[in-house]
Amino acid sequence: MKFKPLYAYLSLVVILVVFLVVFTQKNNNQSTTDIANQEIPNDDIHKGLKNGEAPNKSNVSADIIRKMEELKKAAEENPNDTLKLKEYADFLTEAHKPDEAIPYYQKILKVNPKRTDILFSLSFIYYNKQDYNKSEELTNKILSYDKNNPLALYNLGAISATKGDNEKAKDIWNKLIEKYPNAEAARAAKQSLENLKN
């Protein structure tokens, strides 16, 4: 049975957008934007923070700290409950603690190694850590379970381009566009191909 909940697809769209933004910035020869200059997300974790201010115990609301502690307790008390593990891991990722999230995602994969939503999350974390080889490995694992996943194909092209292999990226994206012309990932691939020309 394949696990494909709606929230997983929504998170995958977010990952696609982030990959596109990172790739676009890299290929426009822009320097990486300092976090201090970025807009803070308008979510529960970041509410009340000023731009440039990293979340920490002194500036995060007590409710968020309490929620994090509750999620951690639930995950540790129910180590085989993949829903609780994922909820905590996702929260840690959103709270800028990806290194702490990784072991929880890995626990989920021990229960079900074919969870592509978890593999996407891990690939995204490693991409942000600039461990492109690990991100590529995880993306290829997604494709081994779902060889025609348009988002994974797009991400594989983005990783290749980020690693400097533009020809491989072009090949992947052109095949994606040809096979899935109406997919959101194909539209992103078209834009990324345009960016490679500039």
C-alpha positions in Angstrom: 0.0 0.0 0.0 1.4 3.4 -1.0 1.4 6.2 1.6 0.3 9.4 -0.2 -1.5 11.8 2.2 -2.5 15.2 1.0 -0.2 17.0 3.5 2.7 15.1 2.0 2.0 16.5 -1.4 1.6 20.0 -0.1 5.0 19.7 1.6 6.5 18.4 -1.6 5.2 21.5 -3.4 7.0 23.6 -0.8 10.2 21.7 -1.3 9.9 22.2 -5.1 9.5 26.0 -4.6 12.5 26.1 -2.3 14.7 24.1 -4.7 13.6 26.4 -7.5 14.5 29.5 -5.5 17.8 28.2 -4.4 18.7 27.1 -7.9 17.5 30.3 -9.4 19.6 32.4 -7.0 22.7 30.2 -7.6 22.4 30.4 -11.4 21.9 34.2 -11.4 25.3 34.4 -9.7 23.8 36.0 -6.7 25.4 35.6 -3.4 23.5 33.6 -0.8 21.2 36.0 1.0 22.0 36.4 4.6 19.2 35.1 6.9 19.1 38.5 8.5 17.8 40.0 5.2 15.1 37.4 4.6 11.5 37.8 5.5 10.6 35.7 8.5 7.8 33.2 7.8 4.4 34.0 9.3 3.9 30.8 11.3 3.5 29.8 14.9 7.3 29.2 15.3 8.4 32.5 14.0 5.6 34.7 15.3 7.0 37.6 17.3 10.6 37.4 15.9 12.2 40.3 14.2 14.1 39.9 10.9 17.6 38.7 11.5 16.7 37.2 14.9 17.3 33.5 15.2 14.7 31.6 17.3 16.0 30.7 20.8 14.6 30.1 24.2 14.6 33.8 25.0 12.5 34.9 22.0 10.3 32.0 21.3 6.9 31.9 23.0 6.3 29.6 25.9 3.5 27.9 23.8 6.0 26.9 21.1 8.5 25.6 23.6 5.8 23.6 25.3 4.5 22.3 22.0 8.0 21.2 21.1 8.4 19.4 24.4 5.0 17.7 24.0 5.9 16.5 20.5 9.3 15.2 21.7 7.7 13.4 24.6 5.0 11.8 22.3 7.7 10.7 19.8 9.9 9.2 22.5 7.0 7.5 24.2 5.7 6.0 20.9 8.9 5.2 18.9 6.9 3.1 16.4 4.2 5.7 15.8 5.4 7.2 12.5 2.8 10.0 12.6 4.1 11.2 16.0 7.7 10.9 14.8 7.0 12.8 11.6 5.1 15.5 13.4 8.1 16.1 15.7 10.7 15.9 12.9 8.7 18.3 10.8 8.4 20.7 13.8 12.2 20.5 14.4 12.9 21.2 10.7 10.6 24.3 10.8 12.3 25.4 14.0 15.7 25.4 12.2 16.9 22.2 13.9 17.4 19.9 10.9 20.2 18.0 12.5 17.9 17.0 15.4 15.1 16.1 12.9 17.2 13.7 10.9 17.2 10.8 13.4 13.5 10.9 13.7 13.0 10.8 10.0 15.4 7.9 9.9 13.3 6.0 12.5 10.3 6.3 10.2 12.3 4.9 7.3 13.3 1.9 9.5 9.5 1.2 9.8 8.8 1.9 6.2 11.8 2.5 3.9 9.6 3.4 1.0 8.2 6.6 2.5 8.9 9.0 -0.2 7.6 11.9 1.8 10.3 11.2 4.4 12.9 10.8 1.7 11.9 14.2 0.3 12.3 15.8 3.7 15.7 14.3 4.2 16.9 15.2 0.7 15.7 18.8 1.4 17.7 18.9 4.6 20.9 17.6 3.1 20.5 20.0 0.1 20.3 22.9 2.5 23.3 21.6 4.4 25.1 21.6 0.9 25.6 17.9 1.1 24.5 17.5 -2.5 25.7 13.9 -2.9 23.5 12.8 0.0 20.6 14.8 -1.4 21.1 13.2 -4.8 21.4 9.7 -3.2 18.1 10.2 -1.4 16.4 11.6 -4.5 17.6 8.6 -6.5 16.1 6.4 -3.8 12.7 8.1 -4.3 13.0 7.4 -8.0 13.8 3.8 -7.3 10.4 3.5 -5.6 8.5 5.9 -7.9 10.6 6.2 -11.1 8.2 8.7 -12.7 7.8 11.1 -9.8 8.0 14.6 -11.5 9.1 16.4 -8.4 11.9 14.0 -7.8 13.0 14.3 -11.4 13.0 18.1 -11.1 15.0 17.9 -7.9 17.5 15.6 -9.5 18.0 18.1 -12.2 18.4 20.9 -9.7 21.0 19.0 -7.7 22.9 18.3 -10.9 22.9 21.9 -11.9 23.9 23.0 -8.4 26.8 20.5 -8.6 27.8 22.2 -11.9 26.6 19.5 -14.3 24.4 21.6 -16.4 24.2 19.2 -19.3 22.8 16.4 -17.0 20.3 18.9 -15.5 19.2 19.9 -19.0 18.8 16.3 -20.0 16.7 15.5 -16.9 14.5 18.6 -17.2 13.9 18.2 -21.0 12.8 14.6 -20.4 10.6 15.7 -17.5 8.9 18.4 -19.7 8.4 15.9 -22.5 6.9 13.2 -20.3 4.8 15.4 -18.0 4.2 18.7 -19.9 1.3 19.8 -17.6 3.0 19.0 -14.2 4.0 21.8 -11.9 7.5 20.3 -11.9 7.6 20.6 -15.7 6.8 24.4 -15.5 9.6 24.8 -12.9 11.9 22.8 -15.2 11.1 25.2 -18.1 12.0 28.2 -16.0 15.2 26.5 -14.7 16.2 25.8 -18.3 15.7 29.5 -19.1 17.9 30.4 -16.2 20.7 28.2 -17.5 20.7 30.1 -20.7 21.2 33.4 -18.9 
